[in-house]
Every structure is written in structure tokens, then in C-alpha cells.
Amino acid sequence: MPTSFRPALTHLKRVDPVLAEIIARVGPCRMEQRRTGTHYDALVRSIVFQQLSGKAAGTIHRRFTELYPAKRIRAERVLGSTDEQLRSAGLSRQKIGYLRDLSARVMDKSLPLAHLGRLSDDSIIEHLVQVKGIGRWTVQMFLMFRLGRPDVLPELDLGVQNAIQRAYGLKKRPSPKDVLAIGEKWRPYASVASWYLWRSLENGDGQM
């Protein structure tokens, strides 16, 4: 993600008056890239956080990391842990299965992660959805907040859909296809547009 959002904001305000109003109301863009840890760490975190509130997921993730020396999660360590140990951290059987599948693929090198930054967005999506429990939305979050890709539009995200419905005065929540059509004009800065849509809900315009 560029250190300066000025080109993105200039473009978005020029092409979309509705989004321009949201930008004015929300204020400066504070979208941040998560640079700590490895790509594996980021994918593990995304699995743990799925379908949970941030607070609950954070607690489970912390307990999970505390199972290992120096709180460092490694694929070989996850595979060497028993289901009982993993459940003691609060992980569901389903998520344990997802984490084991991810870890096994990393260990046998069928899912190399080091080179992801050199691939296109679509190639990364195709690469990562092989893993159980990692779908298109999860990879899009990885693209935006781990790799800092500037032009990701998470069309499946309910927050984005709800924000578009409210901002554009639509009678019903837009479909993923509608989201892509509406957001076409935001390119090549769809990630920044999505961030502002999420923030618009937090600013009293609705609930995510």
C-alpha cells in the first residue's frame, strides 16, 4: 500500500461523488498493512478470526500462540500438537482441521508462501483457496492487509455490501456482481474505497 493515499483519494473523489462525501466525513485514510510475522502467521490468524468477534478471536489466538515456545507458531509445531491441546486454546474441531491442512501443505511444500508477493492478485487467490477454510474473502483480506495490494474489492463482504446499500440509497443489499459493477470506477484504488466503506458504518451510518 502506498505510504501516501493522496493519489487514491484524488481519484476516488473525482469519479464518485457518493464516496467523496464518505471520505469527507470519515477523514484521513489510516489503512495499515500488517507487516509483523510471516505469511503463514497471517493465514493462521485469519482462520482463527473467522466468524468470531474480534475480542473472542483475539483471546483464542493469544491462547493458541501460548502453546508454543516464544509464542511462535510454526507448521511443524501445529502438526505435532494434539487435538486436545489445540481445543484447550478454544479452537473448534473445524478450525483445527483447517489449521492442520494449511500446516501440512506448508510442510510438504505444496503451498509455498515465500513467493506470494511476486504473484498477481488472481493468482494468489487461486493459490490459497486450495487450503480448507480459506476462501475468496479470506484471501482478499490477506491481499489488502498483509500484502498491501491497492486494488482489491471484497465483493462478498457484508460490510461492504451494507455500506454501499446505505450510501447509495439502494432498496436492497447489492449482490456481489452489483458490488463489482458499482466499484469498477474505483479502480485502481478499490482497497482504499473498501476501507472507507467499512469506516462509514463505524461512523454512525450503520452496523458492520
N, C-alpha and C positions, 0 to 999 in steps of 0.2 A: 504494500500500500504506500502511495507517495507520502512523504513527510508533510507536504503542503496539499491541502484539499482545494486550494483556490481554483485550479482549472475545472475540477469536478463541479464545484458549486456554481461557477460561472455558466457552465454548460447546462446543468440541471435547471437553474433558474430561468435560463433563456428559452429552453424547449418546453417547459411545463409550468404554467402559472400556479397550478394547484400545489405542486411540490415546492414552488418558490415561497408560498405562504407558510408551508410547514417548516421550511428552512429558516425563515424569518422568526417564527415562533419558538423553535427549538434552540436556535443559536448555533455556535461553532460546532463543527464536527469533531467528536472525540473518539472516533472509531480507532481501536487499538489492535495491533497484531500480537498474539501470544507467542513470544519468542523463547520462553523458558522450556527446558526439557527437550525431548526428541519427538519426532513424528509419531512414534509408537505411543509415547506418553499421551499425546494429544488425542489419538484414536481411542485409547483406553478410557480417557476422561469422557469422551463423547458417548461411549457406550454406557458408562456408569451414570451419566447425567440424563439419559433418555427417559422421558415420561415421568420425571420426578421434579419436584420443586427445587430451586437452586439450593436452599438450605439443607434439605434432606439429602440431596445428591452430594453436596459438599461434605457432609458428615460421613457418608458411606465411603466416599473417595478417600477421605483422610484416614479412616479405619483400615481401608484396603492398603494404602501405602505403608501404614504402620506395621503391617505383617512382615515387611522386608527390611533387611539391613540398610541403614541410612535413608529409609523411606524411598528407595529406588526400585521402581517396578521394572522387571526385565521379563522377556518372554519365557526364558527358561525357568525363572522363579515361579511364574504363574502356572506353568505346566507341571511344576514339581509340587504345587500346593494341593492339598486335598479339598474336596468339595466342602467338608466341614469347616476347614479354615476359612475358605472364601465366604461361606454363608455367615460365619461369625462376624464378618465385616458388614453384613447387611445386604450382600448381593443375592439376587434371586437366582433360582436354578437356570432360568433362561439367560440371564446376563452372564452367568458363569460359563454357559455353553458358548456364548458369543466371544468372551474373552479367551477361552481356550482355542477356539477356531482361529481368531486373529493371531494368537501367540504361536500356534502350530505352523501357520503359513509363514510367519516371520522366521521361525526357526529353520524350516526346511527350504527357505529362500524362494518359495513360490510367490511370495508377496514382498519383493524388495521395496523398501521405503526411501532409501537414501537419495534416489534419483528423481523423486516425485516433482521437485521444484523445476525440473527441466521439461516436464510434460505439459501439454495443453490441458485446459480445464476439463474438456470432454474426455480426454484420455485418462485423467486422474479419476474421474467418476467411474469410468469403465473398469479401471484397475482396482478400485477399492470396494465396489459393490459386490465383488466376489465373496467378501467376508460376511458370514452370518451376522445379522444385526446391524450391518452398515448399509443404509440405503442412500438414495439420491440426496435427501435432505441433509443427512449427517455429513456426507462428503462436501456438500455446498458450504456448510458451516466450517468445515476444515479448510476449504479453499479461501474463504473470507477471512477467518480469524487466526488461522495458523500460517497459511502461505501468503496472505495479504493480497489476494487476487482482486483487482478493482472492478471487474465486470461480471459479478455473479448475481443472478436474480433468483432467489429461492421460491419458485412458483408454488411449491407445495406447502409453504409455511402459513399457518393460520393467522399469525400476527400480521404478516404482510397482506394477506387477503382481507382481513378485518380492517386494517388501516386504509387500504385502497377503497373498500366499500364506503367507509365513513367519509374519507376525504373527498371522494368524487360523487358522493350522494347517490350511490347505486342502491337499487331496491333489494338486491340480494348479494350475498358474498360472491365475488368473482371466482370463476373456475381457474385452475392452473393455466389453461390456454388463454383465458382473458387476461390474467396477470402478465403473461409474456407479451401479449398484444399491446396492453397499456404501457408496459415498461420498455418497449422497443426503442422509444425515443430517448430513454435514459442512457443508452449505451454510448460510450464505453465505460460508464461510471455507475452501473446498476448496483454495485455493492454499497456505494455511498447513499444512493436513493433508498435502498432497503433499510439501511441504518436509520435514516430519518423517518421512515415509515414506522419502524419499531418505536422510536423515541416519541413519535406523535401520540401513540397510545399511552405512553407513560406520562405525557404532559396533560392528562386530564381529558383526552379525546376518546377514551375507551379503555378497555382492559385487554391485555395480551392473553 
